[in-house]
Amino acid sequence: MNLLGMSITNWLERQTRCNKMWTIQDYIEGKVSLGEKILCPFHNDHSPSAICLPVTGVFYCFVCQARGDQVEIAKRLWFPEENWKEGLILASALLRYNNYPIITSSFDARVVETVPQLDPELLNLMDRWVKLCNKNLEAHPEIVERIRQTRAIQDPVGLHLGLASYDVFKEFRKEDINETYAIQASIVYEKDEREIPFHQRYRLSDRIIIPEIREGKAIYFQSRAQQREHRLRYLNPKGIPRPVYGWESLKRQKPFVWFVEGVFDMLPLLEAGESVISCNGLGFNDRILGQIKEVIGDRTIAVAFDNDSGKEENRGYIEGLKRVDKFQREGIKAIQIIPPVKDIGEWVTMDGVENVIREVLWRM
């Protein structure tokens, strides 16, 4: 018997899965499929309020906001007293000992920050979008020149920057597009009750695209409004893990590693051949800190956040001090570099990248 193209056996299996109350143990054991609901163990949950997120497979609770992949959730439940890094190692080992399939973990026992475990179709969609935008930027020399003048970047096209436009979107749509992935990449708005057609939900017009490239392919991108007064200056893909920007540059054998706030701040340093990473709004948990320590060895990190000395809260200076302290507590050598102007990008634009590098080496 066939029911709407589905065998009766498959239909019964699907109904059984829909009616099952999945527990956190089911999730840890890898039994829960993407998109299915789970009882949350971190609050008094009687009706499943958590979900195994589509695409990433990360556990997320809509009530208490508990979040984590399989290894991170296992660590919280099984080894709550251990520090974060040691607990992850123990949880990962125990999962493998029990032969549970680790399908959502971003933790790697070798402590190497790798490409996020995303659906290849989603990665291909983002990479294709970035390449089309890059080609579009090359076709607009006036915008290329503006980026050169304002950001001290010699070759924005060579750094894979792009220009998003509706013409790019029309070219992008010539091939079949997975609408869910286009929404997650923030290329289009989500559907709402008005049921606006897909082609009218494009959202990235006249934005600069700034991708993170790993092994020659874009795994993530930010889009930045060209107008400084724009209400949403930056848009990030939804539901996609935010990577450490500039990670591959850590392989360069430089005497120190730059650590800056914004992605645009790192680009002239990256172009000059420096080792530089951007926090890009990341909190840098113990897992990422361990990965950084493994890669940079005994090199020093130069934390160069914004110089907000003219403002009462002086946020950039304070945040920079916090990051230096956090690095040092993890056994990573770190110093704070305070730019003589607003931020590292403005400093490089004013003095030139080579002079800024010499200044930092002198301060060390």
C-alpha positions as a printed NumPy array, in Angstrom:
array([[  0.   ,   0.   ,   0.   ],
       [  1.198,   3.532,  -0.789],
       [  0.01 ,   6.664,   1.001],
       [  0.884,   9.885,  -0.879],
       [  4.049,   8.302,  -2.199],
       [  4.983,   6.879,   1.225],
       [  4.752,   3.221,   2.177],
       [  2.448,   2.408,   5.098],
       [  5.467,   1.097,   7.04 ],
       [  7.352,   4.366,   6.624],
       [  4.226,   6.328,   7.51 ],
       [  3.76 ,   4.363,  10.75 ],
       [  7.456,   4.849,  11.637],
       [  7.122,   8.579,  11.056],
       [  3.996,   8.81 ,  13.228],
       [  5.755,   6.885,  15.998],
       [  8.689,   9.324,  15.902],
       [  6.348,  12.337,  15.94 ],
       [  4.511,  11.017,  19.007],
       [  7.66 ,  10.087,  20.941],
       [  8.821,  12.32 ,  23.808],
       [ 12.537,  12.546,  23.057],
       [ 14.788,  12.967,  26.1  ],
       [ 18.226,  14.493,  26.452],
       [ 19.659,  10.962,  26.667],
       [ 18.176,  10.231,  23.231],
       [ 19.82 ,  13.403,  21.931],
       [ 23.222,  12.544,  23.387],
       [ 23.002,   9.051,  21.912],
       [ 22.39 ,  10.539,  18.457],
       [ 18.859,   9.158,  18.096],
       [ 17.073,  12.486,  17.562],
       [ 16.669,  13.685,  13.991],
       [ 17.165,  17.297,  12.884],
       [ 14.136,  19.464,  13.684],
       [ 12.626,  17.123,  16.313],
       [ 11.579,  18.374,  19.764],
       [ 13.243,  17.301,  23.017],
       [ 12.395,  17.54 ,  26.715],
       [ 14.808,  20.035,  28.264],
       [ 16.694,  18.789,  31.368],
       [ 17.783,  22.269,  32.418],
       [ 14.37 ,  23.424,  33.649],
       [ 11.139,  21.751,  34.797],
       [  9.959,  20.756,  31.315],
       [  6.761,  18.698,  30.86 ],
       [  6.087,  19.46 ,  27.192],
       [  9.099,  19.402,  24.838],
       [ 10.387,  22.964,  24.618],
       [ 13.814,  22.243,  23.1  ],
       [ 14.74 ,  21.286,  19.558],
       [ 17.514,  19.608,  17.613],
       [ 18.126,  22.573,  15.318],
       [ 17.786,  21.993,  11.57 ],
       [ 21.084,  21.988,   9.611],
       [ 23.436,  22.304,  12.614],
       [ 21.843,  19.674,  14.91 ],
       [ 22.61 ,  21.81 ,  17.981],
       [ 20.365,  21.414,  21.065],
       [ 18.433,  24.62 ,  21.835],
       [ 15.703,  25.31 ,  24.403],
       [ 13.194,  28.055,  23.601],
       [ 12.293,  28.506,  27.29 ],
       [ 15.592,  28.643,  29.203],
       [ 17.89 ,  29.23 ,  26.176],
       [ 20.121,  26.263,  27.073],
       [ 22.256,  25.501,  24.022],
       [ 25.066,  23.178,  22.964],
       [ 26.123,  20.353,  20.681],
       [ 26.219,  16.713,  21.782],
       [ 29.608,  16.906,  23.472],
       [ 28.87 ,  20.232,  25.174],
       [ 25.517,  18.986,  26.537],
       [ 27.129,  15.713,  27.685],
       [ 29.832,  17.701,  29.477],
       [ 27.23 ,  19.82 ,  31.323],
       [ 25.306,  16.729,  32.468],
       [ 28.106,  14.224,  33.125],
       [ 31.058,  16.388,  34.186],
       [ 29.616,  19.615,  35.646],
       [ 32.504,  20.08 ,  38.102],
       [ 35.294,  19.834,  35.506],
       [ 36.644,  22.912,  33.743],
       [ 35.248,  23.395,  30.256],
       [ 38.155,  22.   ,  28.236],
       [ 38.785,  18.93 ,  30.402],
       [ 35.062,  18.234,  30.625],
       [ 34.745,  18.299,  26.813],
       [ 37.637,  15.862,  26.462],
       [ 36.081,  13.472,  29.006],
       [ 32.593,  13.744,  27.47 ],
       [ 33.939,  13.166,  23.965],
       [ 35.881,  10.101,  25.097],
       [ 32.852,   8.637,  26.895],
       [ 30.587,   9.188,  23.886],
       [ 33.058,   7.382,  21.644],
       [ 33.513,   4.587,  24.218],
       [ 29.743,   3.976,  24.099],
       [ 29.777,   4.128,  20.276],
       [ 27.299,   7.001,  20.176],
       [ 27.354,   8.763,  16.784],
       [ 28.76 ,  12.269,  17.334],
       [ 26.98 ,  14.126,  14.558],
       [ 26.714,  17.671,  15.943],
       [ 29.979,  18.192,  17.802],
       [ 32.196,  21.161,  17.006],
       [ 34.759,  19.74 ,  19.452],
       [ 37.769,  17.972,  18.002],
       [ 40.139,  16.044,  20.273],
       [ 43.047,  17.372,  18.192],
       [ 41.916,  20.909,  19.128],
       [ 41.856,  22.354,  15.614],
       [ 39.239,  24.915,  14.508],
       [ 37.81 ,  23.378,  11.352],
       [ 35.008,  24.103,   8.904],
       [ 31.626,  23.978,  10.709],
       [ 29.729,  20.731,  10.138],
       [ 27.115,  22.147,   7.789],
       [ 25.128,  20.608,   4.976],
       [ 27.315,  20.685,   1.811],
       [ 24.386,  22.213,  -0.088],
       [ 24.297,  25.149,   2.339],
       [ 28.071,  25.653,   2.075],
       [ 27.876,  25.523,  -1.729],
       [ 25.048,  28.079,  -1.705],
       [ 27.072,  30.511,   0.432],
       [ 30.221,  29.982,  -1.638],
       [ 28.349,  30.602,  -4.898],
       [ 26.749,  33.762,  -3.479],
       [ 30.131,  35.102,  -2.315],
       [ 31.742,  34.446,  -5.708],
       [ 28.931,  36.24 ,  -7.574],
       [ 29.204,  39.245,  -5.229],
       [ 32.99 ,  39.269,  -5.633],
       [ 32.601,  39.389,  -9.423],
       [ 30.086,  42.224,  -9.029],
       [ 32.497,  44.265,  -6.899],
       [ 35.189,  43.892,  -9.548],
       [ 32.722,  45.399, -12.037],
       [ 32.358,  48.548,  -9.859],
       [ 35.827,  50.2  ,  -9.764],
       [ 34.452,  53.297,  -7.988],
       [ 33.449,  51.194,  -4.958],
       [ 36.746,  49.291,  -5.074],
       [ 38.577,  52.629,  -4.959],
       [ 36.438,  53.861,  -2.066],
       [ 37.32 ,  50.748,  -0.037],
       [ 40.995,  51.279,  -0.858],
       [ 40.899,  54.877,   0.342],
       [ 38.837,  54.363,   3.5  ],
       [ 40.13 ,  50.954,   4.61 ],
       [ 43.794,  50.918,   3.475],
       [ 43.132,  47.737,   1.499],
       [ 45.06 ,  47.497,  -1.772],
       [ 43.099,  44.682,  -3.41 ],
       [ 39.556,  44.27 ,  -2.023],
       [ 38.649,  41.883,  -4.844],
       [ 41.678,  39.696,  -4.093],
       [ 40.537,  39.506,  -0.458],
       [ 37.238,  38.005,  -1.714],
       [ 35.128,  41.024,  -0.717],
       [ 31.921,  41.399,  -2.691],
       [ 29.117,  43.782,  -3.537],
       [ 25.557,  42.494,  -3.104],
       [ 22.843,  43.86 ,  -5.374],
       [ 19.506,  42.842,  -6.8  ],
       [ 21.205,  42.104, -10.147],
       [ 23.425,  39.598,  -8.334],
       [ 20.332,  38.087,  -6.747],
       [ 18.695,  37.695, -10.18 ],
       [ 21.818,  35.892, -11.426],
       [ 21.849,  33.8  ,  -8.256],
       [ 18.238,  32.712,  -8.849],
       [ 19.006,  31.274, -12.303],
       [ 19.914,  28.029, -10.539],
       [ 17.618,  26.16 ,  -8.163],
       [ 17.859,  27.588,  -4.641],
       [ 16.949,  25.881,  -1.382],
       [ 14.756,  28.57 ,   0.197],
       [ 15.477,  27.407,   3.758],
       [ 19.216,  27.776,   3.19 ],
       [ 18.764,  31.182,   1.521],
       [ 16.907,  32.335,   4.661],
       [ 19.613,  30.943,   6.965],
       [ 22.267,  32.766,   4.943],
       [ 20.169,  35.961,   5.4  ],
       [ 20.004,  36.492,   1.641],
       [ 16.193,  36.674,   1.852],
       [ 13.712,  37.44 ,   4.605],
       [ 11.662,  34.714,   6.233],
       [  8.083,  34.161,   5.174],
       [  5.403,  35.91 ,   7.172],
       [  1.628,  35.977,   7.184],
       [  1.629,  38.183,   4.065],
       [  3.176,  35.369,   1.972],
       [  5.46 ,  37.718,   0.034],
       [  6.945,  35.906,  -3.001],
       [ 10.521,  34.646,  -2.683],
       [ 11.965,  37.065,  -5.257],
       [ 10.552,  40.044,  -3.336],
       [ 12.156,  39.055,  -0.023],
       [ 15.751,  39.84 ,  -1.027],
       [ 17.447,  41.794,   1.776],
       [ 21.126,  42.535,   0.98 ],
       [ 21.034,  45.323,  -1.634],
       [ 24.092,  47.58 ,  -1.813],
       [ 25.952,  45.82 ,   0.974],
       [ 29.614,  44.878,   1.137],
       [ 30.062,  41.125,   1.572],
       [ 32.93 ,  40.024,   3.847],
       [ 33.443,  36.24 ,   3.754],
       [ 35.543,  33.84 ,   5.817],
       [ 37.423,  31.576,   3.415],
       [ 38.632,  28.11 ,   4.405],
       [ 40.477,  25.907,   1.941],
       [ 39.403,  28.163,  -0.917],
       [ 35.663,  28.174,  -0.13 ],
       [ 33.425,  30.59 ,   1.743],
       [ 32.026,  29.035,   4.931],
       [ 30.392,  32.216,   6.26 ],
       [ 29.919,  35.862,   5.36 ],
       [ 28.942,  39.137,   6.934],
       [ 27.237,  41.91 ,   5.016],
       [ 27.873,  45.545,   5.891],
       [ 25.743,  48.502,   4.863],
       [ 27.629,  51.127,   2.865],
       [ 25.785,  53.938,   4.684],
       [ 27.2  ,  54.526,   8.179],
       [ 23.823,  55.747,   9.442],
       [ 22.061,  52.542,   8.352],
       [ 19.925,  51.006,  11.109],
       [ 21.363,  47.522,  10.498],
       [ 25.017,  48.069,   9.693],
       [ 25.891,  44.375,   9.873],
       [ 23.796,  41.346,   8.972],
       [ 24.979,  37.835,   9.869],
       [ 23.624,  34.5  ,   8.594],
       [ 21.001,  33.045,  10.934],
       [ 21.398,  29.577,  12.393],
       [ 24.966,  29.151,  11.079],
       [ 27.861,  28.883,  13.558],
       [ 29.954,  32.055,  13.485],
       [ 33.601,  31.113,  12.822],
       [ 36.8  ,  32.81 ,  13.937],
       [ 37.659,  35.128,  11.059],
       [ 41.249,  34.869,   9.783],
       [ 41.856,  31.4  ,  11.22 ],
       [ 44.005,  30.135,   8.342],
       [ 46.389,  33.099,   8.805],
       [ 47.476,  31.599,  12.163],
       [ 49.5  ,  29.074,  10.159],
       [ 51.782,  31.915,   9.026],
       [ 54.99 ,  31.916,  11.073],
       [ 54.872,  35.492,  12.3  ],
       [ 56.484,  36.73 ,  15.555],
       [ 53.097,  37.659,  17.05 ],
       [ 49.377,  37.315,  16.352],
       [ 46.98 ,  40.239,  16.017],
       [ 43.601,  40.02 ,  17.76 ],
       [ 41.182,  42.735,  16.628],
       [ 37.48 ,  43.518,  17.069],
       [ 35.952,  44.044,  13.638],
       [ 36.404,  42.045,  10.463],
       [ 37.247,  45.178,   8.463],
       [ 40.013,  45.961,  11.003],
       [ 41.814,  42.722,  10.17 ],
       [ 41.73 ,  42.95 ,   6.363],
       [ 44.721,  45.289,   5.741],
       [ 46.797,  43.226,   8.203],
       [ 45.696,  40.014,   6.502],
       [ 46.63 ,  41.476,   3.115],
       [ 50.075,  42.422,   4.473],
       [ 50.727,  38.756,   5.336],
       [ 50.19 ,  39.058,   9.092],
       [ 48.683,  36.463,  11.43 ],
       [ 45.444,  38.105,  12.52 ],
       [ 42.072,  36.976,  13.836],
       [ 38.912,  38.915,  14.588],
       [ 36.688,  38.247,  17.581],
       [ 33.723,  39.198,  15.355],
       [ 31.409,  39.336,  18.363],
       [ 32.436,  35.881,  19.623],
       [ 32.811,  35.274,  23.344],
       [ 35.704,  32.829,  22.81 ],
       [ 34.861,  29.946,  25.138],
       [ 37.48 ,  27.586,  26.565],
       [ 37.246,  25.31 ,  23.53 ],
       [ 38.235,  28.089,  21.098],
       [ 40.909,  29.377,  23.489],
       [ 42.408,  25.896,  23.627],
       [ 42.452,  25.752,  19.841],
       [ 44.176,  29.123,  19.59 ],
       [ 46.796,  28.086,  22.141],
       [ 47.491,  24.869,  20.24 ],
       [ 48.022,  26.682,  16.94 ],
       [ 50.015,  29.775,  17.994],
       [ 52.373,  27.993,  20.402],
       [ 54.55 ,  30.42 ,  22.371],
       [ 53.798,  33.447,  20.206],
       [ 52.31 ,  36.575,  21.818],
       [ 48.83 ,  37.834,  21.013],
       [ 48.573,  41.6  ,  20.484],
       [ 45.028,  42.614,  21.472],
       [ 44.218,  45.78 ,  19.497],
       [ 40.634,  46.782,  20.269],
       [ 39.088,  50.212,  19.689],
       [ 40.444,  53.234,  21.527],
       [ 37.364,  54.717,  23.172],
       [ 39.309,  56.989,  25.544],
       [ 37.114,  59.937,  24.553],
       [ 33.993,  58.181,  25.757],
       [ 32.966,  57.863,  29.383],
       [ 32.539,  54.08 ,  29.309],
       [ 35.759,  53.438,  27.308],
       [ 34.316,  50.08 ,  26.238],
       [ 37.047,  49.087,  23.76 ],
       [ 39.852,  49.607,  26.271],
       [ 38.034,  47.656,  29.008],
       [ 37.089,  44.803,  26.652],
       [ 40.693,  44.627,  25.462],
       [ 41.926,  44.318,  29.062],
       [ 39.411,  41.522,  29.689],
       [ 40.628,  39.578,  26.649],
       [ 44.28 ,  39.989,  27.669],
       [ 43.433,  38.7  ,  31.152],
       [ 41.499,  35.746,  29.707],
       [ 44.338,  34.795,  27.362],
       [ 46.898,  35.021,  30.161],
       [ 44.789,  32.861,  32.494],
       [ 44.834,  30.196,  29.757],
       [ 48.623,  30.354,  29.593],
       [ 48.697,  32.411,  26.366],
       [ 51.113,  35.35 ,  26.24 ],
       [ 49.141,  38.525,  25.494],
       [ 49.577,  42.298,  25.584],
       [ 47.196,  45.169,  24.895],
       [ 47.934,  47.56 ,  22.032],
       [ 45.982,  50.823,  22.225],
       [ 45.728,  52.524,  18.823],
       [ 46.589,  56.265,  18.876],
       [ 43.338,  56.907,  16.967],
       [ 39.819,  55.425,  17.036],
       [ 40.674,  51.859,  15.974],
       [ 43.313,  49.716,  14.29 ],
       [ 41.688,  50.241,  10.868],
       [ 41.97 ,  54.036,  11.144],
       [ 45.555,  53.703,  12.427],
       [ 46.556,  51.587,   9.424],
       [ 44.826,  54.025,   7.06 ],
       [ 46.681,  56.957,   8.622],
       [ 50.225,  55.537,   9.043],
       [ 50.322,  52.595,   6.643],
       [ 50.346,  48.927,   7.595],
       [ 54.141,  48.517,   7.612],
       [ 54.636,  51.433,  10.026],
       [ 51.927,  50.079,  12.345],
       [ 53.598,  46.636,  12.409],
       [ 56.98 ,  48.233,  13.248],
       [ 55.359,  50.256,  16.047],
       [ 53.805,  47.166,  17.616],
       [ 57.084,  45.202,  17.416],
       [ 58.824,  48.132,  19.147],
       [ 56.207,  48.175,  21.934],
       [ 56.816,  44.488,  22.576]])
